[in-house]
């Protein structure tokens, strides 16, 4: 019963996570604006479904199922409080000038950790929330989701900083020199001495 109740939550958060991760990769401004609007709707629907799943779990299994509420509701609340306002500002900026390719400022805003991480954390929380059947398991689930979210935030910041350095031309370059190629048998790689021309 609990697994069936979580399936819509997982599906919606998966859709939202894919849309948000693809924002920075879209080339057109209109495509970014449409995807941001769809992702904002998916975040709101995901929050409603997460609340409904917790309510169903508590109604069916009683107070014991409150253990699955934090991995379902905390990332969803973070998505509503952090991601949706940024998406709203991005949509308003693109609505003022919807034509043309996506510029670096739009890609920077779309790749911010507050945009890409909360929906993915909510997806992860909905995947493992059904495992929280006892307090020890619930604490393990909480720690796993928190550690994974911290890792995703660090990775998103690293990607954002790398793209900014690449845009400004400050990314360090590595020069690759050709390896020494051995000469065929009987020959050497030393330059031949040029003979003086005959008078």
Secondary structure, 3 states (H helix, E strand, C coil): CHHHHHHHHHHHHHHHHHHHHHHCCCCEHHHHHHHHHHHHHHHHHHHHHHHHHHHHHHHHHHHHHHHHHHHHHHHHHHHHHHHHHHHHHHHHHHHHCCCCECCHHHHHHHCCHHHHHHHHHHHHHHHHHHHCCCHHHHHHHHHHHHHHHHHHHHHHHHHHHHHHHHHHCCCCCCCCCCCCCCCCCCCCCCCCCCCCCCC
